[in-house]
Amino acid sequence: MYAVIETGGKQYRVSEGDAINVEKLPYEVGDKVEFERVLFISGKKGATVGQPVVEGAKVVARVEAVGRAPKIEVWKYRPKQRYRRRQGHRQTYTRLRIEEITQ
């Protein structure tokens, strides 16, 4: 059984037991998170596509960690102008463990 959920403007395909990194959520480590924006569910009863969401479906996850991704360097450069700019960025994320998918 798997589901497609939406959080942080992105869509994730999840199954029970999966660990995913999503955009930072306002929860502490160990908290339970419920996602009710379930766009698709595939299970024993077949596939259900939401319009836009599946009614009565939810995905329950537990927060495992809150962290920051590796640094990404961004460079701006203009040839023949002596213009160079370097900028670094580390995106924050929340690591979730999927515990339950209900239809």
The first five atom37 places (N, CA, C, CB, O) and aatype in JSON, in Angstrom:
{
  "aatype": [12, 18, 0, 19, 9, 6, 16, 7, 7, 11, 5, 18, 1, 19, 15, 6, 7, 3, 0, 9, 2, 19, 6, 11, 10, 14, 18, 6, 19, 7, 3, 11, 19, 6, 13, 6, 1, 19, 10, 13, 9, 15, 7, 11, 11, 7, 0, 16, 19, 7, 5, 14, 19, 19, 6, 7, 0, 11, 19, 19, 0, 1, 19, 6, 0, 19, 7, 1, 0, 14, 11, 9, 6, 19, 17, 11, 18, 1, 14, 11, 5, 1, 18, 1, 1, 1, 5, 7, 8, 1, 5, 16, 18, 16, 1, 10, 1, 9, 6, 6, 9, 16, 5],
  "atom_mask": [
    [1, 1, 1, 1, 1],
    [1, 1, 1, 1, 1],
    [1, 1, 1, 1, 1],
    [1, 1, 1, 1, 1],
    [1, 1, 1, 1, 1],
    [1, 1, 1, 1, 1],
    [1, 1, 1, 1, 1],
    [1, 1, 1, 0, 1],
    [1, 1, 1, 0, 1],
    [1, 1, 1, 1, 1],
    [1, 1, 1, 1, 1],
    [1, 1, 1, 1, 1],
    [1, 1, 1, 1, 1],
    [1, 1, 1, 1, 1],
    [1, 1, 1, 1, 1],
    [1, 1, 1, 1, 1],
    [1, 1, 1, 0, 1],
    [1, 1, 1, 1, 1],
    [1, 1, 1, 1, 1],
    [1, 1, 1, 1, 1],
    [1, 1, 1, 1, 1],
    [1, 1, 1, 1, 1],
    [1, 1, 1, 1, 1],
    [1, 1, 1, 1, 1],
    [1, 1, 1, 1, 1],
    [1, 1, 1, 1, 1],
    [1, 1, 1, 1, 1],
    [1, 1, 1, 1, 1],
    [1, 1, 1, 1, 1],
    [1, 1, 1, 0, 1],
    [1, 1, 1, 1, 1],
    [1, 1, 1, 1, 1],
    [1, 1, 1, 1, 1],
    [1, 1, 1, 1, 1],
    [1, 1, 1, 1, 1],
    [1, 1, 1, 1, 1],
    [1, 1, 1, 1, 1],
    [1, 1, 1, 1, 1],
    [1, 1, 1, 1, 1],
    [1, 1, 1, 1, 1],
    [1, 1, 1, 1, 1],
    [1, 1, 1, 1, 1],
    [1, 1, 1, 0, 1],
    [1, 1, 1, 1, 1],
    [1, 1, 1, 1, 1],
    [1, 1, 1, 0, 1],
    [1, 1, 1, 1, 1],
    [1, 1, 1, 1, 1],
    [1, 1, 1, 1, 1],
    [1, 1, 1, 0, 1],
    [1, 1, 1, 1, 1],
    [1, 1, 1, 1, 1],
    [1, 1, 1, 1, 1],
    [1, 1, 1, 1, 1],
    [1, 1, 1, 1, 1],
    [1, 1, 1, 0, 1],
    [1, 1, 1, 1, 1],
    [1, 1, 1, 1, 1],
    [1, 1, 1, 1, 1],
    [1, 1, 1, 1, 1],
    [1, 1, 1, 1, 1],
    [1, 1, 1, 1, 1],
    [1, 1, 1, 1, 1],
    [1, 1, 1, 1, 1],
    [1, 1, 1, 1, 1],
    [1, 1, 1, 1, 1],
    [1, 1, 1, 0, 1],
    [1, 1, 1, 1, 1],
    [1, 1, 1, 1, 1],
    [1, 1, 1, 1, 1],
    [1, 1, 1, 1, 1],
    [1, 1, 1, 1, 1],
    [1, 1, 1, 1, 1],
    [1, 1, 1, 1, 1],
    [1, 1, 1, 1, 1],
    [1, 1, 1, 1, 1],
    [1, 1, 1, 1, 1],
    [1, 1, 1, 1, 1],
    [1, 1, 1, 1, 1],
    [1, 1, 1, 1, 1],
    [1, 1, 1, 1, 1],
    [1, 1, 1, 1, 1],
    [1, 1, 1, 1, 1],
    [1, 1, 1, 1, 1],
    [1, 1, 1, 1, 1],
    [1, 1, 1, 1, 1],
    [1, 1, 1, 1, 1],
    [1, 1, 1, 0, 1],
    [1, 1, 1, 1, 1],
    [1, 1, 1, 1, 1],
    [1, 1, 1, 1, 1],
    [1, 1, 1, 1, 1],
    [1, 1, 1, 1, 1],
    [1, 1, 1, 1, 1],
    [1, 1, 1, 1, 1],
    [1, 1, 1, 1, 1],
    [1, 1, 1, 1, 1],
    [1, 1, 1, 1, 1],
    [1, 1, 1, 1, 1],
    [1, 1, 1, 1, 1],
    [1, 1, 1, 1, 1],
    [1, 1, 1, 1, 1],
    [1, 1, 1, 1, 1]
  ],
  "atom_positions": [
    [[0.84, -1.18, 0.0], [0.0, 0.0, 0.0], [0.89, 1.24, 0.0], [-0.96, 0.0, 1.22], [1.87, 1.32, 0.74]],
    [[0.52, 2.2, -0.84], [1.25, 3.46, -0.85], [0.29, 4.6, -1.12], [2.38, 3.44, -1.9], [-0.84, 4.4, -1.55]],
    [[0.77, 5.82, -0.84], [-0.04, 7.01, -1.03], [0.83, 8.13, -1.57], [-0.72, 7.44, 0.29], [2.06, 8.11, -1.44]],
    [[0.19, 9.11, -2.17], [0.87, 10.33, -2.6], [0.31, 11.47, -1.76], [0.69, 10.6, -4.15], [-0.9, 11.73, -1.79]],
    [[1.19, 12.14, -1.0], [0.76, 13.25, -0.14], [1.38, 14.54, -0.65], [1.14, 12.99, 1.34], [2.36, 14.54, -1.39]],
    [[0.79, 15.65, -0.22], [1.3, 16.96, -0.58], [1.63, 17.73, 0.69], [0.29, 17.74, -1.46], [0.8, 17.85, 1.59]],
    [[2.85, 18.24, 0.76], [3.26, 19.1, 1.87], [4.4, 19.99, 1.4], [3.69, 18.25, 3.1], [5.27, 19.56, 0.65]],
    [[4.38, 21.22, 1.84], [5.44, 22.16, 1.47], [5.49, 22.47, -0.01], [0.0, 0.0, 0.0], [6.54, 22.82, -0.54]],
    [[4.35, 22.34, -0.71], [4.31, 22.63, -2.13], [4.87, 21.52, -3.0], [0.0, 0.0, 0.0], [5.03, 21.69, -4.2]],
    [[5.18, 20.37, -2.4], [5.74, 19.25, -3.14], [4.9, 18.0, -2.88], [7.21, 19.01, -2.74], [4.15, 17.93, -1.91]],
    [[5.04, 17.01, -3.76], [4.32, 15.75, -3.61], [5.31, 14.63, -3.34], [3.47, 15.45, -4.87], [6.39, 14.59, -3.92]],
    [[4.92, 13.71, -2.44], [5.78, 12.61, -2.04], [5.01, 11.29, -2.13], [6.34, 12.82, -0.61], [3.85, 11.22, -1.72]],
    [[5.66, 10.26, -2.67], [5.09, 8.92, -2.7], [5.62, 8.2, -1.47], [5.46, 8.14, -4.04], [6.83, 8.04, -1.31]],
    [[4.71, 7.76, -0.58], [5.11, 7.17, 0.7], [4.44, 5.83, 0.92], [4.8, 8.13, 1.85], [3.32, 5.6, 0.47]],
    [[5.13, 4.96, 1.64], [4.6, 3.69, 2.11], [4.85, 3.62, 3.61], [5.25, 2.46, 1.36], [5.64, 4.4, 4.14]],
    [[4.19, 2.69, 4.3], [4.43, 2.55, 5.73], [5.86, 2.11, 5.97], [3.44, 1.53, 6.36], [6.36, 1.19, 5.32]],
    [[6.52, 2.78, 6.92], [7.91, 2.48, 7.24], [8.93, 3.34, 6.51], [0.0, 0.0, 0.0], [10.11, 3.31, 6.85]],
    [[8.49, 4.11, 5.51], [9.41, 4.97, 4.76], [9.87, 6.15, 5.62], [8.74, 5.48, 3.48], [9.16, 6.59, 6.52]],
    [[11.05, 6.64, 5.32], [11.57, 7.86, 5.93], [11.77, 8.88, 4.81], [12.91, 7.6, 6.73], [12.43, 8.58, 3.81]],
    [[11.2, 10.08, 4.98], [11.32, 11.1, 3.94], [11.75, 12.42, 4.57], [9.98, 11.28, 3.19], [11.47, 12.68, 5.75]],
    [[12.42, 13.23, 3.79], [12.78, 14.59, 4.19], [11.83, 15.55, 3.5], [14.28, 14.92, 3.84], [11.73, 15.55, 2.27]],
    [[11.14, 16.38, 4.28], [10.2, 17.37, 3.73], [10.64, 18.75, 4.18], [8.73, 17.07, 4.19], [11.52, 18.9, 5.03]],
    [[10.01, 19.77, 3.61], [10.28, 21.14, 4.04], [10.02, 21.26, 5.53], [9.42, 22.15, 3.25], [9.18, 20.54, 6.07]],
    [[10.73, 22.15, 6.19], [10.65, 22.26, 7.65], [9.21, 22.47, 8.13], [11.53, 23.41, 8.14], [8.48, 23.32, 7.62]],
    [[8.81, 21.66, 9.11], [7.49, 21.74, 9.72], [7.62, 22.2, 11.17], [6.74, 20.38, 9.64], [8.66, 21.96, 11.79]],
    [[6.6, 22.86, 11.72], [6.71, 23.4, 13.09], [6.43, 22.35, 14.17], [5.74, 24.57, 13.27], [5.56, 22.55, 15.01]],
    [[7.15, 21.24, 14.14], [6.98, 20.18, 15.12], [8.33, 19.83, 15.74], [6.33, 18.93, 14.48], [9.37, 20.07, 15.14]],
    [[8.29, 19.25, 16.95], [9.5, 18.81, 17.64], [9.74, 17.33, 17.34], [9.38, 19.06, 19.17], [8.86, 16.63, 16.85]],
    [[10.94, 16.87, 17.64], [11.29, 15.46, 17.46], [10.39, 14.6, 18.35], [12.8, 15.2, 17.78], [10.24, 14.88, 19.54]],
    [[9.8, 13.57, 17.77], [8.9, 12.68, 18.5], [7.43, 13.01, 18.33], [0.0, 0.0, 0.0], [6.58, 12.2, 18.69]],
    [[7.11, 14.19, 17.8], [5.71, 14.57, 17.59], [5.09, 13.76, 16.46], [5.59, 16.07, 17.3], [5.79, 13.29, 15.56]],
    [[3.77, 13.61, 16.52], [3.01, 12.93, 15.47], [2.45, 13.98, 14.52], [1.87, 12.06, 16.08], [1.97, 15.03, 14.95]],
    [[2.52, 13.7, 13.23], [2.04, 14.6, 12.19], [1.01, 13.85, 11.36], [3.21, 15.15, 11.3], [1.25, 12.71, 10.96]],
    [[-0.14, 14.48, 11.09], [-1.17, 13.88, 10.24], [-1.31, 14.7, 8.96], [-2.53, 13.8, 11.0], [-1.49, 15.92, 9.01]],
    [[-1.22, 14.02, 7.84], [-1.4, 14.66, 6.54], [-2.76, 14.26, 6.0], [-0.26, 14.28, 5.55], [-3.04, 13.08, 5.8]],
    [[-3.6, 15.25, 5.75], [-4.93, 14.99, 5.21], [-5.02, 15.35, 3.74], [-5.98, 15.75, 6.0], [-6.04, 15.08, 3.09]],
    [[-3.96, 15.97, 3.2], [-3.92, 16.23, 1.76], [-3.32, 15.02, 1.06], [-3.11, 17.52, 1.43], [-2.17, 15.04, 0.62]],
    [[-4.13, 13.96, 0.96], [-3.73, 12.72, 0.3], [-4.31, 12.78, -1.11], [-4.22, 11.43, 1.08], [-5.53, 12.83, -1.28]],
    [[-3.44, 12.77, -2.11], [-3.88, 12.93, -3.49], [-4.19, 11.61, -4.18], [-2.83, 13.66, -4.28], [-4.97, 11.58, -5.13]],
    [[-3.59, 10.51, -3.69], [-3.74, 9.21, -4.34], [-3.46, 8.11, -3.33], [-2.81, 9.09, -5.57], [-2.55, 8.24, -2.51]],
    [[-4.23, 7.03, -3.38], [-3.97, 5.87, -2.53], [-4.08, 4.62, -3.39], [-4.96, 5.81, -1.32], [-5.03, 4.47, -4.16]],
    [[-3.12, 3.73, -3.25], [-3.17, 2.43, -3.9], [-3.04, 1.37, -2.82], [-2.05, 2.28, -4.98], [-2.08, 1.39, -2.05]],
    [[-3.98, 0.46, -2.76], [-3.96, -0.57, -1.72], [-4.66, -1.83, -2.17], [0.0, 0.0, 0.0], [-4.77, -2.11, -3.36]],
    [[-5.13, -2.61, -1.19], [-5.8, -3.88, -1.47], [-7.11, -3.68, -2.22], [-6.06, -4.62, -0.17], [-7.51, -4.52, -3.03]],
    [[-7.79, -2.55, -1.96], [-9.08, -2.28, -2.6], [-8.92, -1.68, -4.0], [-9.89, -1.34, -1.74], [-9.91, -1.42, -4.68]],
    [[-7.69, -1.47, -4.44], [-7.44, -0.85, -5.72], [-6.92, 0.56, -5.53], [0.0, 0.0, 0.0], [-6.55, 0.96, -4.43]],
    [[-6.9, 1.31, -6.61], [-6.37, 2.67, -6.58], [-7.51, 3.67, -6.48], [-5.52, 2.96, -7.83], [-8.57, 3.5, -7.08]],
    [[-7.28, 4.73, -5.69], [-8.25, 5.81, -5.54], [-7.54, 7.12, -5.83], [-8.89, 5.82, -4.11], [-6.54, 7.46, -5.2]],
    [[-8.07, 7.85, -6.79], [-7.5, 9.14, -7.16], [-8.39, 10.23, -6.6], [-7.34, 9.28, -8.71], [-9.6, 10.2, -6.79]],
    [[-7.8, 11.2, -5.91], [-8.56, 12.29, -5.34], [-8.87, 13.37, -6.34], [0.0, 0.0, 0.0], [-8.18, 13.51, -7.36]],
    [[-9.92, 14.14, -6.05], [-10.27, 15.25, -6.92], [-10.56, 16.49, -6.11], [-11.48, 14.9, -7.79], [-11.74, 16.81, -5.98]],
    [[-9.64, 17.23, -5.55], [-8.19, 17.02, -5.64], [-7.64, 16.09, -4.56], [-7.48, 18.33, -5.56], [-6.53, 15.58, -4.71]],
    [[-8.38, 15.85, -3.46], [-7.88, 14.96, -2.4], [-8.84, 13.8, -2.21], [-7.69, 15.74, -1.08], [-10.01, 13.88, -2.57]],
    [[-8.33, 12.71, -1.62], [-9.15, 11.53, -1.32], [-9.88, 11.79, -0.01], [-8.27, 10.23, -1.24], [-9.24, 12.07, 1.01]],
    [[-11.2, 11.71, -0.02], [-12.0, 11.98, 1.17], [-11.78, 10.91, 2.23], [-13.49, 12.06, 0.8], [-11.81, 9.71, 1.93]],
    [[-11.54, 11.34, 3.48], [-11.4, 10.42, 4.6], [-10.05, 9.75, 4.71], [0.0, 0.0, 0.0], [-9.83, 8.97, 5.64]],
    [[-9.14, 10.02, 3.8], [-7.82, 9.39, 3.84], [-6.85, 10.27, 4.62], [-7.29, 9.13, 2.41], [-6.93, 11.5, 4.57]],
    [[-5.93, 9.63, 5.32], [-4.89, 10.39, 6.01], [-3.65, 9.53, 6.18], [-5.38, 10.89, 7.37], [-3.71, 8.3, 6.18]],
    [[-2.54, 10.21, 6.32], [-1.25, 9.56, 6.52], [-0.69, 10.09, 7.84], [-0.25, 9.83, 5.32], [-0.62, 11.3, 8.05]],
    [[-0.29, 9.17, 8.72], [0.26, 9.54, 10.03], [1.75, 9.28, 10.01], [-0.43, 8.74, 11.18], [2.2, 8.21, 9.61]],
    [[2.53, 10.26, 10.45], [3.99, 10.14, 10.48], [4.51, 10.66, 11.82], [4.64, 10.91, 9.3], [3.82, 11.4, 12.52]],
    [[5.73, 10.27, 12.16], [6.37, 10.75, 13.38], [7.67, 11.46, 12.99], [6.66, 9.57, 14.37], [8.4, 11.0, 12.12]],
    [[7.94, 12.59, 13.66], [9.14, 13.38, 13.37], [10.35, 12.66, 13.98], [9.01, 14.83, 13.94], [10.41, 12.42, 15.18]],
    [[11.32, 12.32, 13.11], [12.54, 11.66, 13.57], [13.64, 12.67, 13.85], [13.01, 10.65, 12.55], [14.4, 12.51, 14.81]],
    [[13.75, 13.69, 13.02], [14.84, 14.65, 13.17], [14.49, 15.95, 12.47], [16.17, 14.08, 12.61], [13.64, 15.99, 11.58]],
    [[15.16, 17.01, 12.89], [15.09, 18.29, 12.21], [16.53, 18.67, 11.9], [14.34, 19.4, 13.08], [17.37, 18.7, 12.81]],
    [[16.82, 18.95, 10.65], [18.21, 19.21, 10.3], [18.35, 20.16, 9.14], [0.0, 0.0, 0.0], [17.4, 20.81, 8.71]],
    [[19.59, 20.2, 8.65], [19.89, 21.06, 7.51], [20.63, 20.25, 6.46], [20.73, 22.28, 7.94], [21.49, 19.43, 6.77]],
    [[20.28, 20.48, 5.21], [20.88, 19.77, 4.09], [22.31, 20.26, 3.86], [20.04, 19.96, 2.82], [22.71, 21.3, 4.41]],
    [[23.08, 19.54, 3.07], [24.44, 20.01, 2.75], [24.41, 21.35, 2.03], [25.17, 18.98, 1.88], [23.43, 21.7, 1.37]],
    [[25.51, 22.08, 2.16], [25.59, 23.43, 1.58], [25.63, 23.37, 0.06], [26.82, 24.17, 2.11], [26.31, 22.54, -0.54]],
    [[24.88, 24.28, -0.53], [24.89, 24.46, -1.98], [25.51, 25.82, -2.25], [23.45, 24.36, -2.59], [25.11, 26.82, -1.65]],
    [[26.48, 25.86, -3.14], [27.12, 27.14, -3.49], [26.5, 27.68, -4.77], [28.65, 26.98, -3.66], [26.31, 26.95, -5.74]],
    [[26.19, 28.96, -4.75], [25.61, 29.64, -5.9], [26.6, 30.71, -6.33], [24.21, 30.25, -5.57], [27.03, 31.53, -5.52]],
    [[26.96, 30.72, -7.6], [27.89, 31.7, -8.13], [27.21, 32.56, -9.17], [29.12, 31.01, -8.74], [26.45, 32.07, -10.01]],
    [[27.49, 33.87, -9.12], [27.12, 34.79, -10.19], [28.43, 35.23, -10.83], [26.27, 36.02, -9.66], [29.42, 35.46, -10.14]],
    [[28.43, 35.35, -12.14], [29.65, 35.69, -12.84], [29.29, 36.43, -14.12], [30.5, 34.44, -13.14], [28.41, 36.0, -14.87]],
    [[29.98, 37.54, -14.36], [29.82, 38.26, -15.61], [31.19, 38.38, -16.27], [29.17, 39.68, -15.38], [32.11, 38.98, -15.7]],
    [[31.32, 37.83, -17.42], [32.63, 37.88, -18.07], [33.04, 39.3, -18.45], [32.63, 37.0, -19.31], [32.2, 40.13, -18.82]],
    [[34.32, 39.56, -18.35], [34.93, 40.84, -18.75], [34.48, 42.02, -17.89], [34.62, 41.14, -20.19], [34.75, 43.16, -18.25]],
    [[33.81, 41.77, -16.77], [33.32, 42.86, -15.92], [33.97, 42.87, -14.54], [31.8, 42.75, -15.77], [33.75, 43.8, -13.76]],
    [[34.77, 41.86, -14.22], [35.35, 41.68, -12.89], [34.25, 41.58, -11.82], [36.32, 42.83, -12.55], [34.39, 42.12, -10.73]],
    [[33.18, 40.89, -12.17], [32.05, 40.74, -11.26], [31.88, 39.27, -10.92], [30.76, 41.32, -11.88], [31.57, 38.46, -11.79]],
    [[32.08, 38.94, -9.65], [31.89, 37.57, -9.17], [31.26, 37.65, -7.8], [33.23, 36.79, -9.14], [31.69, 38.43, -6.95]],
    [[30.23, 36.83, -7.57], [29.58, 36.77, -6.25], [29.38, 35.31, -5.89], [28.22, 37.55, -6.25], [28.94, 34.5, -6.71]],
    [[29.69, 34.98, -4.66], [29.52, 33.62, -4.17], [28.56, 33.66, -2.99], [30.88, 32.97, -3.76], [28.68, 34.5, -2.11]],
    [[27.6, 32.74, -2.99], [26.63, 32.68, -1.91], [26.38, 31.22, -1.56], [25.31, 33.39, -2.3], [26.29, 30.37, -2.45]],
    [[26.27, 30.91, -0.28], [25.99, 29.56, 0.16], [24.58, 29.48, 0.74], [0.0, 0.0, 0.0], [24.03, 30.47, 1.22]],
    [[24.01, 28.26, 0.68], [22.66, 28.06, 1.21], [22.54, 26.66, 1.77], [21.59, 28.3, 0.11], [22.99, 25.7, 1.14]],
    [[21.94, 26.53, 2.96], [21.63, 25.23, 3.55], [20.15, 25.2, 3.87], [22.49, 24.96, 4.84], [19.69, 25.95, 4.73]],
    [[19.41, 24.34, 3.18], [17.96, 24.24, 3.37], [17.65, 23.43, 4.62], [17.3, 23.6, 2.13], [18.25, 22.38, 4.85]],
    [[16.71, 23.92, 5.44], [16.29, 23.16, 6.61], [15.21, 22.15, 6.21], [15.75, 24.12, 7.72], [14.43, 22.4, 5.29]],
    [[15.19, 21.02, 6.9], [14.23, 19.98, 6.58], [13.76, 19.28, 7.86], [14.83, 18.96, 5.6], [14.38, 19.41, 8.91]],
    [[12.66, 18.55, 7.74], [12.14, 17.71, 8.8], [12.12, 16.28, 8.27], [10.71, 18.18, 9.27], [11.56, 16.01, 7.21]],
    [[12.73, 15.36, 9.02], [12.75, 13.95, 8.62], [11.58, 13.24, 9.28], [14.11, 13.28, 9.0], [11.45, 13.26, 10.5]],
    [[10.74, 12.61, 8.45], [9.54, 11.93, 8.93], [9.63, 10.43, 8.69], [8.3, 12.51, 8.24], [10.18, 9.99, 7.69]],
    [[9.08, 9.65, 9.62], [8.92, 8.2, 9.45], [7.43, 7.94, 9.31], [9.54, 7.39, 10.66], [6.66, 8.25, 10.22]],
    [[7.01, 7.37, 8.2], [5.6, 7.1, 7.93], [5.16, 5.89, 8.78], [5.35, 6.83, 6.4], [5.76, 4.82, 8.68]],
    [[4.13, 6.08, 9.6], [3.67, 5.02, 10.48], [2.39, 4.34, 9.99], [3.44, 5.57, 11.84], [2.24, 3.13, 10.14]],
    [[1.48, 5.12, 9.41], [0.18, 4.55, 9.09], [-0.45, 5.28, 7.91], [-0.75, 4.61, 10.3], [-0.36, 6.5, 7.79]],
    [[-1.1, 4.5, 7.05], [-1.87, 5.06, 5.93], [-3.3, 4.51, 6.08], [-1.23, 4.7, 4.51], [-3.5, 3.29, 6.05]],
    [[-4.27, 5.4, 6.23], [-5.66, 4.95, 6.37], [-6.49, 5.5, 5.21], [-6.25, 5.41, 7.74], [-6.28, 6.61, 4.72]],
    [[-7.44, 4.68, 4.78], [-8.25, 5.04, 3.62], [-9.66, 5.37, 4.02], [-8.26, 3.93, 2.61], [-10.48, 5.7, 3.17]]
  ]
}
